[in-house]
């Protein structure tokens, strides 16, 4: 193969192919301080597990956790190996007991800090369902004003299609005006509006 062809293959591998997803846990610290933002997987939920790898019980905890989670493009597992909770990394992230899992969403926000497998699983699920677009969640102090919604509506949950506009309050306001027309009877009945909307969404392969 000519040199220029080798160069072309290398270029394709580095620019055309997506990054290889993490398929097994990786140790990101042996107790030293580190910046968690440097180890979070791109566009993924990341579980950072602080543990003592010399502990049989904690190694079993890790094995059980791995069986519950499928690592890949949307989920990564990082290990912080500690001798004890006096290690600099434990002090840095206020870890007072091991094992402790800290779950981060794709934006680096902490979703959970726990040693309960059920809570870890729930936080991972929440992170994996999170949209790629930043938005205002229902528990944000400004949510009621931005969405123009009463507390009971926030408790039920705001539709994802509306959340995608939450960083542009004027777009949310316009959407609310359009919705009042859409969800009312006029020349067309509400059910006919819904049928048209569902058909158009189907044509565009839009989950909304």
MARBA-3410 file (N, C-alpha, C, O; in Angstrom, 1 decimal):
208
0.9,-1.2,0.0,0.0,0.0,0.0,0.9,1.2,0.0,1.9,1.3,0.8 ~ 0.6,2.2,-0.8,1.4,3.4,-0.9,1.3,4.2,0.4,0.3,4.1,1.1 ~ 2.3,5.1,0.6,2.3,5.9,1.8,1.1,6.8,1.9,0.5,7.0,3.0 ~ 0.7,7.4,0.8,-0.4,8.3,0.8,-1.7,7.6,1.2,-2.6,8.2,1.8 ~ -1.9,6.3,0.8,-3.0,5.5,1.1,-3.1,5.2,2.6,-4.1,5.3,3.3
-1.9,4.9,3.2,-1.8,4.7,4.6,-2.2,6.0,5.4,-2.9,5.9,6.4 ~ -1.8,7.1,4.9,-2.2,8.4,5.5,-3.7,8.6,5.4,-4.3,9.2,6.3 ~ -4.2,8.3,4.3,-5.7,8.4,4.1,-6.5,7.6,5.1,-7.5,8.0,5.6 ~ -6.0,6.3,5.2,-6.7,5.4,6.2,-6.6,6.0,7.6,-7.6,6.0,8.3 ~ -5.4,6.5,8.0,-5.2,7.1,9.3,-6.1,8.3,9.5,-6.7,8.4,10.6
-6.2,9.1,8.5,-7.1,10.3,8.5,-8.5,9.9,8.8,-9.2,10.5,9.6 ~ -9.0,8.8,8.0,-10.4,8.4,8.2,-10.6,7.8,9.6,-11.7,8.1,10.2 ~ -9.7,7.1,10.1,-9.8,6.5,11.4,-9.9,7.6,12.5,-10.6,7.4,13.5 ~ -9.2,8.7,12.3,-9.2,9.7,13.4,-10.3,10.7,13.2,-10.6,11.4,14.2 ~ -10.8,10.9,12.0,-11.8,12.0,11.8,-13.2,11.5,11.5,-14.2,12.2,11.7
-13.3,10.3,10.9,-14.6,9.8,10.4,-15.2,8.9,11.4,-16.5,8.8,11.4 ~ -14.4,8.1,12.1,-15.0,7.1,13.0,-15.3,7.7,14.4,-14.4,8.4,14.9 ~ -16.4,7.3,15.0,-16.7,7.8,16.4,-15.7,7.2,17.4,-15.1,6.2,17.1 ~ -15.5,7.9,18.5,-14.7,7.4,19.6,-15.1,6.0,20.1,-16.4,5.8,20.2 ~ -14.2,5.2,20.4,-14.6,3.8,20.9,-15.2,4.0,22.3,-14.6,4.6,23.2
-16.3,3.4,22.5,-17.0,3.5,23.8,-16.3,2.7,24.8,-15.7,1.6,24.6 ~ -16.4,3.2,26.1,-15.8,2.4,27.2,-16.6,1.2,27.4,-17.8,1.2,27.6 ~ -16.0,0.0,27.5,-16.7,-1.2,27.7,-16.3,-1.9,29.0,-16.8,-3.0,29.3 ~ -15.3,-1.3,29.7,-15.0,-1.9,31.0,-14.5,-0.7,31.9,-14.1,0.3,31.4 ~ -14.6,-0.9,33.2,-14.2,0.2,34.2,-12.8,0.6,34.0,-11.9,-0.2,33.6
-12.5,1.9,34.2,-11.1,2.4,34.2,-10.8,3.1,35.5,-11.6,3.8,36.0 ~ -9.6,2.9,36.0,-9.1,3.5,37.2,-8.6,4.9,36.8,-7.7,5.1,36.0 ~ -9.2,5.9,37.4,-8.9,7.3,37.1,-8.0,8.0,38.1,-7.5,9.1,37.9 ~ -7.9,7.3,39.3,-7.1,7.9,40.4,-6.8,6.7,41.4,-7.6,5.9,41.7 ~ -5.6,6.8,41.9,-5.2,5.8,43.0,-5.2,6.6,44.3,-4.4,6.3,45.2
-6.1,7.5,44.5,-6.2,8.3,45.7,-5.7,9.7,45.6,-6.0,10.5,46.5 ~ -5.0,10.0,44.5,-4.6,11.4,44.3,-5.7,12.3,43.8,-6.7,11.8,43.3 ~ -5.6,13.6,44.1,-6.6,14.5,43.6,-6.7,14.5,42.1,-5.7,14.2,41.4 ~ -7.9,14.7,41.6,-8.1,14.7,40.1,-9.3,15.6,39.8,-10.1,15.9,40.7 ~ -9.4,16.1,38.6,-10.5,16.9,38.2,-11.6,16.0,37.5,-11.3,15.4,36.4
-12.7,15.9,38.1,-13.7,14.9,37.6,-14.2,15.3,36.2,-14.5,14.4,35.4 ~ -14.1,16.6,35.9,-14.6,17.0,34.5,-13.7,16.4,33.4,-14.1,16.3,32.3 ~ -12.4,16.1,33.8,-11.5,15.5,32.8,-11.7,14.0,32.6,-11.2,13.5,31.6 ~ -12.5,13.3,33.5,-12.7,11.9,33.3,-14.1,11.5,32.9,-14.4,10.4,32.7 ~ -15.0,12.5,32.9,-16.4,12.2,32.5,-16.4,11.9,31.0,-15.8,12.5,30.2
-17.2,10.8,30.6,-17.3,10.4,29.2,-18.1,11.5,28.4,-19.1,12.0,29.0 ~ -17.7,11.7,27.2,-18.4,12.7,26.4,-19.8,12.3,26.1,-20.1,11.1,25.7 ~ -20.8,13.2,26.3,-22.2,13.0,25.9,-22.7,11.7,26.6,-23.6,11.0,26.0 ~ -22.3,11.4,27.8,-22.7,10.1,28.4,-22.9,10.3,29.9,-22.5,11.3,30.5 ~ -23.6,9.4,30.5,-23.7,9.3,32.0,-22.5,8.6,32.5,-22.1,7.6,31.9
-21.9,9.1,33.6,-20.7,8.5,34.1,-20.9,8.2,35.6,-21.4,9.0,36.4 ~ -20.5,7.0,36.0,-20.5,6.6,37.4,-19.1,6.6,37.9,-18.3,5.8,37.3 ~ -18.8,7.4,38.9,-17.5,7.4,39.5,-17.6,6.7,40.8,-18.2,7.1,41.8 ~ -16.9,5.5,40.9,-17.0,4.7,42.1,-15.8,4.8,43.0,-14.7,4.4,42.5 ~ -15.9,5.3,44.2,-14.8,5.4,45.1,-14.9,4.1,46.0,-15.9,3.8,46.6
-13.7,3.4,45.9,-13.7,2.1,46.6,-12.3,1.7,47.0,-11.3,2.3,46.5 ~ -12.3,0.7,47.9,-11.0,0.1,48.3,-10.9,-1.2,47.6,-11.6,-2.2,47.9 ~ -10.0,-1.2,46.6,-9.9,-2.4,45.8,-9.3,-3.6,46.5,-9.3,-4.8,46.0 ~ -8.7,-3.4,47.7,-8.2,-4.5,48.5,-9.2,-5.2,49.3,-9.0,-6.2,49.9 ~ -10.4,-4.6,49.3,-11.6,-5.1,50.1,-12.3,-6.2,49.2,-12.8,-5.8,48.1
-12.4,-7.4,49.7,-13.2,-8.4,49.0,-14.6,-8.0,48.8,-15.2,-8.2,47.7 ~ -15.2,-7.5,49.9,-16.6,-7.1,49.8,-16.8,-6.0,48.7,-17.8,-6.0,48.0 ~ -15.9,-5.0,48.6,-16.1,-3.9,47.7,-15.8,-4.4,46.3,-16.4,-3.8,45.3 ~ -14.9,-5.3,46.1,-14.7,-5.9,44.7,-15.9,-6.6,44.3,-16.3,-6.6,43.1 ~ -16.6,-7.3,45.2,-17.8,-8.0,44.9,-18.9,-7.0,44.6,-19.7,-7.2,43.7
-18.9,-5.8,45.3,-19.9,-4.8,45.0,-19.7,-4.3,43.6,-20.6,-4.1,42.8 ~ -18.4,-4.1,43.2,-18.1,-3.6,41.8,-18.6,-4.7,40.8,-19.1,-4.3,39.8 ~ -18.3,-6.0,41.1,-18.7,-7.0,40.1,-20.3,-7.0,40.0,-20.8,-7.1,38.8 ~ -21.0,-6.9,41.1,-22.4,-6.9,41.0,-22.9,-5.6,40.3,-23.9,-5.7,39.5 ~ -22.3,-4.5,40.5,-22.7,-3.3,39.8,-22.5,-3.4,38.3,-23.3,-3.0,37.5
-21.4,-4.0,37.9,-21.1,-4.2,36.5,-22.2,-5.1,35.8,-22.5,-4.9,34.6 ~ -22.6,-6.1,36.5,-23.7,-6.9,36.0,-25.0,-6.2,35.7,-25.7,-6.6,34.8 ~ -25.2,-5.2,36.5,-26.5,-4.4,36.4,-26.4,-3.3,35.3,-27.4,-2.9,34.8 ~ -25.1,-2.9,34.9,-25.0,-1.8,34.0,-24.3,-2.3,32.7,-23.3,-3.1,32.8 ~ -24.8,-1.9,31.6,-24.2,-2.2,30.3,-23.4,-1.0,29.9,-23.9,0.0,29.5
-22.0,-1.1,30.0,-21.2,0.0,29.6,-21.2,0.2,28.1,-21.2,-0.8,27.3 ~ -21.1,1.4,27.6,-21.2,1.6,26.2,-21.2,3.1,25.9,-20.7,3.9,26.6 ~ -21.8,3.5,24.7,-21.8,4.9,24.3,-22.5,5.8,25.3,-22.2,7.0,25.3 ~ -23.5,5.3,26.0,-24.3,6.2,26.9,-23.9,6.0,28.4,-24.5,6.7,29.2 ~ -23.0,5.1,28.7,-22.7,4.9,30.1,-21.2,4.5,30.3,-20.7,3.6,29.6
-20.6,5.1,31.3,-19.2,4.8,31.6,-19.0,4.6,33.1,-19.8,5.2,33.9 ~ -18.0,3.8,33.5,-17.8,3.6,34.9,-16.3,3.8,35.2,-15.4,3.2,34.6 ~ -16.0,4.8,36.1,-14.7,5.1,36.5,-14.5,4.7,37.9,-15.4,4.7,38.7 ~ -13.2,4.2,38.2,-12.9,3.8,39.6,-11.9,4.7,40.2,-10.9,5.1,39.6 ~ -12.1,5.1,41.4,-11.2,5.8,42.2,-10.7,4.9,43.3,-11.5,4.6,44.3
-9.5,4.4,43.2,-9.0,3.3,44.1,-8.4,4.0,45.4,-7.4,4.8,45.2 ~ -9.0,3.8,46.5,-8.5,4.4,47.8,-7.9,3.4,48.7,-8.3,2.2,48.8 ~ -6.9,3.9,49.5,-6.4,3.1,50.6,-7.4,3.2,51.8,-7.6,2.2,52.5 ~ -7.9,4.4,52.0,-8.9,4.7,53.0,-9.5,6.1,52.6,-9.0,6.7,51.7 ~ -10.5,6.5,53.4,-11.2,7.8,53.1,-10.3,9.0,53.5,-10.8,10.2,53.4
-9.1,8.8,54.0,-8.3,10.0,54.3,-7.4,10.4,53.0,-6.7,11.4,53.1 ~ -7.6,9.6,52.0,-6.8,9.8,50.7,-7.3,11.2,50.2,-8.4,11.6,50.4 ~ -6.4,11.9,49.5,-6.7,13.3,49.0,-7.9,13.3,48.1,-8.7,14.2,48.1 ~ -8.1,12.3,47.2,-9.3,12.2,46.3,-10.6,12.1,47.1,-11.6,12.8,46.8 ~ -10.6,11.3,48.2,-11.8,11.2,49.1,-12.1,12.5,49.8,-13.2,12.9,49.8
-11.0,13.2,50.3,-11.2,14.5,50.9,-11.7,15.5,49.9,-12.6,16.3,50.2 ~ -11.2,15.5,48.7,-11.6,16.4,47.7,-13.0,16.3,47.3,-13.7,17.4,47.2 ~ -13.6,15.1,47.2,-15.0,14.9,46.9,-15.9,14.5,48.0,-17.0,14.0,47.8 ~ -15.4,14.8,49.2,-16.2,14.6,50.5,-16.8,13.2,50.6,-17.9,13.0,50.9 ~ -15.9,12.2,50.3,-16.3,10.8,50.4,-15.9,10.3,51.8,-14.8,10.3,52.1
-16.9,10.0,52.6,-16.7,9.6,54.0,-16.8,8.1,54.2,-16.5,7.6,55.3 ~ -17.2,7.3,53.2,-17.3,5.9,53.3,-17.2,5.2,52.0,-17.5,5.9,50.9 ~ -16.8,4.0,52.0,-16.6,3.3,50.7,-17.4,2.0,50.8,-17.5,1.4,51.9 ~ -18.0,1.5,49.7,-18.0,2.1,48.4,-19.0,3.2,48.3,-20.1,3.2,48.8 ~ -18.7,4.3,47.6,-19.6,5.4,47.3,-19.6,5.6,45.8,-18.5,5.8,45.2
-20.7,5.6,45.2,-20.8,5.9,43.7,-21.4,7.3,43.5,-22.4,7.6,44.2 ~ -20.8,8.1,42.7,-21.3,9.4,42.4,-21.6,9.4,40.9,-20.8,9.1,40.0 ~ -22.9,9.6,40.6,-23.4,9.5,39.2,-23.5,10.9,38.6,-24.2,11.8,39.2 ~ -22.9,11.1,37.5,-23.0,12.4,36.8,-23.7,12.3,35.5,-23.6,11.3,34.8 ~ -24.5,13.4,35.1,-25.2,13.4,33.8,-24.2,13.9,32.7,-23.0,14.2,33.0
-24.7,14.0,31.5,-23.8,14.3,30.4,-23.3,15.8,30.5,-22.3,16.1,29.8 ~ -23.9,16.6,31.4,-23.4,18.0,31.6,-22.5,18.1,32.8,-22.1,19.2,33.1 ~ -22.3,17.0,33.5,-21.4,17.0,34.6,-22.1,17.4,35.9,-21.5,17.6,37.0 ~ -23.5,17.3,35.9,-24.2,17.6,37.1,-24.3,16.3,37.9,-24.5,15.2,37.4 ~ -24.3,16.4,39.2,-24.3,15.2,40.1,-25.8,14.8,40.3,-26.6,15.6,40.7
-26.1,13.6,39.9,-27.4,13.0,40.0,-27.7,12.3,41.3,-28.8,12.2,41.8 ~ -26.6,11.6,41.8,-26.8,10.8,43.0,-25.4,10.6,43.6,-24.4,10.6,42.9 ~ -25.4,10.4,44.9,-24.2,10.0,45.7,-24.6,9.0,46.7,-25.2,9.3,47.7 ~ -24.3,7.7,46.4,-24.9,6.6,47.2,-24.1,5.3,47.1,-23.3,5.2,46.2 ~ -24.4,4.4,48.0,-23.9,3.1,48.0,-25.0,2.1,47.8,-24.8,0.9,47.9
-26.2,2.6,47.6,-27.4,1.7,47.4,-27.5,1.4,45.9,-27.7,2.3,45.0 ~ -27.4,0.1,45.5,-27.4,-0.3,44.1,-28.7,0.2,43.4,-28.7,0.6,42.2 ~ -29.8,0.2,44.1,-31.1,0.6,43.5,-31.1,2.1,43.2,-31.6,2.5,42.1 ~ -30.5,2.9,44.0,-30.4,4.3,43.8,-29.4,4.6,42.7,-29.6,5.6,41.9 ~ -28.3,3.9,42.6,-27.4,4.0,41.5,-28.1,3.7,40.2,-27.9,4.5,39.2
-28.8,2.6,40.1,-29.5,2.2,38.9,-30.5,3.3,38.5,-30.7,3.6,37.3 ~ -31.3,3.9,39.5,-32.3,4.9,39.2,-31.6,6.2,38.6,-32.1,6.8,37.7 ~ -30.5,6.5,39.2,-29.8,7.7,38.7,-29.2,7.5,37.3,-29.2,8.4,36.5 ~ -28.7,6.3,37.1,-28.2,6.0,35.8,-29.3,6.1,34.7,-29.1,6.6,33.6 ~ -30.4,5.6,35.1,-31.6,5.6,34.1,-32.0,7.0,33.8,-32.2,7.4,32.7
-32.0,7.9,34.9,-32.4,9.3,34.7,-31.4,10.0,33.8,-31.7,10.7,32.9 ~ -30.1,9.7,34.0,-29.0,10.3,33.2,-29.1,9.8,31.7,-28.9,10.6,30.8 ~ -29.4,8.6,31.5,-29.4,8.0,30.1,-30.7,8.6,29.4,-30.6,8.6,28.1 ~ -31.7,8.9,30.1,-32.9,9.5,29.4,-32.8,11.0,29.2,-33.7,11.5,28.5 ~ -31.8,11.6,29.8,-31.7,13.0,29.6,-31.4,13.4,28.2,-30.6,12.8,27.5
-32.0,14.5,27.7,-31.8,15.0,26.4,-30.5,15.6,26.2,-29.8,16.0,27.2 ~ -30.0,15.7,25.0,-28.7,16.3,24.7,-28.8,17.8,24.8,-27.7,18.5,24.9 ~ -30.0,18.4,24.7,-30.1,19.8,24.8,-30.3,20.3,26.2,-31.0,19.7,27.0 ~ -29.5,21.3,26.6,-29.7,21.8,28.0,-31.1,22.5,28.1,-31.5,23.2,27.2 ~ -31.7,22.2,29.3,-33.0,22.8,29.5,-33.2,23.1,31.0,-32.4,22.7,31.8
-34.4,23.7,31.3,-34.7,24.0,32.7,-35.6,22.9,33.2,-36.7,22.6,32.6 ~ -35.2,22.2,34.2,-36.0,21.1,34.8,-37.1,21.7,35.7,-37.1,22.9,36.1 ~ -38.0,20.8,36.1,-39.2,21.2,36.9,-38.8,21.7,38.3,-39.5,22.5,38.8 ~ -37.7,21.2,38.8,-37.3,21.6,40.2,-36.5,22.9,40.2,-36.1,23.4,41.3 ~ -36.3,23.5,39.0,-35.6,24.8,39.0,-36.5,25.9,39.6,-37.7,25.9,39.2
-36.0,26.8,40.4,-36.8,27.9,41.0,-37.5,28.8,40.0,-38.5,29.3,40.2 ~ -36.9,28.8,38.8,-37.5,29.7,37.7,-38.5,28.9,36.8,-39.0,29.5,35.9 ~ -38.7,27.6,37.1,-39.5,26.8,36.1,-40.9,27.3,36.0,-41.4,27.4,34.9 ~ -41.5,27.6,37.1,-42.9,28.1,37.0,-43.1,29.3,36.1,-44.0,29.4,35.4 ~ -42.2,30.2,36.3,-42.2,31.5,35.5,-41.9,31.2,34.0,-42.6,31.7,33.1
-40.9,30.4,33.8,-40.5,30.1,32.4,-41.6,29.4,31.6,-41.9,29.7,30.5 ~ -42.2,28.3,32.3,-43.2,27.5,31.6,-44.6,28.1,31.7,-45.5,27.6,31.0 ~ -44.8,29.1,32.6,-46.1,29.6,32.8,-47.0,28.5,33.3,-48.2,28.4,32.9 ~ -46.5,27.6,34.2,-47.2,26.5,34.6,-47.4,26.5,36.2,-46.5,26.9,36.9 ~ -48.6,26.1,36.6,-48.8,26.0,38.1,-48.0,24.8,38.7,-47.6,24.0,38.0
-47.9,24.8,40.0,-47.1,23.8,40.7,-47.6,22.3,40.4,-46.7,21.4,40.2 ~ -48.9,22.1,40.2,-49.4,20.8,39.9,-48.9,20.3,38.5,-48.7,19.1,38.3 ~ -48.8,21.3,37.6,-48.3,20.9,36.3,-46.8,20.5,36.3,-46.4,19.6,35.6 ~ -46.1,21.2,37.1,-44.7,20.9,37.3,-44.5,19.5,37.9,-43.6,18.8,37.5 ~ -45.3,19.2,38.9,-45.3,17.9,39.5,-45.6,16.8,38.5,-44.9,15.7,38.6
-46.5,17.0,37.6,-46.8,16.0,36.6,-45.7,15.8,35.6,-45.5,14.8,35.0 ~ -44.9,16.9,35.4,-43.8,16.9,34.4,-44.1,17.7,33.2,-45.2,17.7,32.7 ~ -43.1,18.4,32.7,-43.2,19.2,31.5,-42.8,18.4,30.3,-41.8,17.7,30.3 ~ -43.6,18.5,29.2,-43.3,17.7,28.0,-41.9,18.1,27.5,-41.5,19.2,27.5 ~ -41.2,17.1,27.0,-39.8,17.3,26.5,-39.8,18.3,25.4,-38.8,19.0,25.3
-40.8,18.3,24.5,-40.8,19.2,23.4,-40.8,20.7,23.8,-40.2,21.6,23.2 ~ -41.4,20.9,25.0,-41.4,22.3,25.6,-40.1,22.6,26.3,-39.7,23.7,26.3 ~ -39.6,21.6,26.9,-38.3,21.8,27.6,-37.2,22.2,26.7,-36.3,23.0,27.1 ~ -37.2,21.7,25.5,-36.1,22.1,24.5,-36.1,23.6,24.2,-35.1,24.1,23.7 ~ -37.2,24.3,24.6,-37.3,25.7,24.3,-37.0,26.5,25.6,-37.1,27.8,25.5
-36.8,25.9,26.7,-36.8,26.6,28.0,-35.7,27.6,28.1,-35.9,28.5,29.0 ~ -34.6,27.6,27.4,-33.6,28.6,27.5,-34.0,29.8,26.6,-33.3,30.8,26.6 ~ -35.1,29.7,25.9,-35.7,30.9,25.2,-37.1,31.1,25.7,-38.1,30.6,25.0 ~ -37.3,31.8,26.8,-38.7,32.0,27.4,-39.7,32.5,26.4,-40.9,32.1,26.4 ~ -39.3,33.4,25.4,-40.2,33.9,24.4,-40.7,32.8,23.5,-41.9,32.9,23.1
-39.9,31.8,23.3,-40.3,30.7,22.4,-41.3,29.8,23.2,-42.3,29.3,22.6 ~ -41.1,29.6,24.5,-42.1,28.9,25.3,-43.4,29.6,25.4,-44.5,29.0,25.3 ~ -43.4,30.9,25.5,-44.6,31.7,25.5,-45.4,31.5,24.2,-46.6,31.4,24.2 ~ -44.7,31.6,23.1,-45.3,31.4,21.8,-45.9,30.0,21.7,-47.0,29.8,21.1 ~ -45.1,29.0,22.2,-45.6,27.6,22.1,-46.9,27.5,22.9,-47.8,26.7,22.5
-47.0,28.1,24.1,-48.1,28.1,24.9,-49.4,28.6,24.2,-50.5,28.1,24.3 ~ -49.1,29.7,23.4,-50.2,30.3,22.7,-50.7,29.4,21.6,-51.9,29.2,21.4 ~ -49.8,28.8,20.9,-50.1,27.8,19.8,-50.8,26.6,20.4,-51.8,26.1,19.8 ~ -50.4,26.2,21.6,-51.0,25.0,22.2,-52.5,25.2,22.6,-53.3,24.3,22.5 ~ -52.8,26.5,23.0,-54.2,26.8,23.3,-55.1,26.6,22.1,-56.2,26.2,22.2
-54.5,26.9,20.9,-55.3,26.7,19.7,-55.3,25.2,19.3,-56.4,24.7,19.0 ~ -54.2,24.6,19.5,-54.1,23.1,19.1,-55.0,22.3,20.0,-55.7,21.3,19.5 ~ -55.1,22.6,21.3,-55.9,21.8,22.2,-57.3,22.3,22.4,-57.9,22.2,23.5 ~ -57.9,22.9,21.4,-59.2,23.4,21.5,-60.0,23.1,20.2,-59.4,22.7,19.2 ~ -61.3,23.2,20.3,-62.1,22.9,19.1,-62.4,24.2,18.3,-62.6,25.2,18.9
-62.2,24.1,17.0,-62.5,25.3,16.2,-63.1,24.8,14.9,-64.0,24.0,14.9 ~ -62.5,25.2,13.7,-62.9,24.7,12.4,-62.6,23.2,12.4,-63.4,22.4,11.9 ~ -61.5,22.8,13.0,-61.2,21.4,13.2,-61.4,21.0,14.7,-61.1,21.9,15.6 ~ -61.8,19.8,15.0,-61.9,19.3,16.4,-60.5,19.0,16.9,-59.5,18.8,16.2 ~ -60.4,19.0,18.2,-59.1,18.8,18.9,-58.6,17.4,18.4,-57.4,17.3,18.2
-59.4,16.4,18.3,-58.9,15.1,17.9,-58.4,15.1,16.5,-57.5,14.3,16.2 ~ -58.9,16.0,15.7,-58.4,16.1,14.3,-57.0,16.8,14.3,-56.1,16.4,13.5 ~ -56.9,17.8,15.2,-55.6,18.4,15.4,-54.5,17.4,15.8,-53.4,17.3,15.3 ~ -54.9,16.5,16.7,-54.0,15.5,17.3,-53.6,14.5,16.2,-52.5,14.1,16.1 ~ -54.6,14.1,15.4,-54.3,13.2,14.3,-53.3,13.7,13.3,-52.4,13.0,12.8
-53.5,15.0,12.9,-52.6,15.6,12.0,-51.2,15.7,12.6,-50.2,15.4,11.9 ~ -51.1,16.1,13.9,-49.8,16.3,14.6,-49.1,14.9,14.6,-47.9,14.8,14.4 ~ -49.9,13.9,15.0,-49.3,12.5,15.1,-48.8,12.0,13.7,-47.7,11.4,13.6 ~ -49.5,12.3,12.7,-49.2,11.9,11.3,-47.9,12.6,10.9,-47.0,12.0,10.3 ~ -47.8,13.9,11.1,-46.6,14.7,10.7,-45.4,14.2,11.5,-44.3,14.1,10.9
-45.6,14.0,12.8,-44.5,13.5,13.6,-44.0,12.2,13.1,-42.8,11.9,13.1 ~ -44.9,11.3,12.7,-44.5,10.0,12.2,-43.7,10.1,10.9,-42.7,9.4,10.7 ~ -44.1,11.0,10.0,-43.4,11.3,8.8,-42.0,11.7,9.0,-41.1,11.4,8.3 ~ -41.9,12.6,10.0,-40.5,13.2,10.4,-39.8,12.3,11.4,-38.7,12.7,11.8 ~ -40.3,11.1,11.7,-39.7,10.2,12.7,-39.3,11.0,14.0,-38.2,10.8,14.5
-40.2,11.8,14.4,-40.0,12.6,15.6,-40.8,11.9,16.8,-42.0,11.6,16.7 ~ -40.0,11.6,17.9,-40.7,10.9,19.0,-41.7,11.7,19.7,-42.5,11.2,20.5 ~ -41.7,13.1,19.5,-42.7,13.9,20.1,-44.0,13.9,19.3,-45.0,14.6,19.7
END
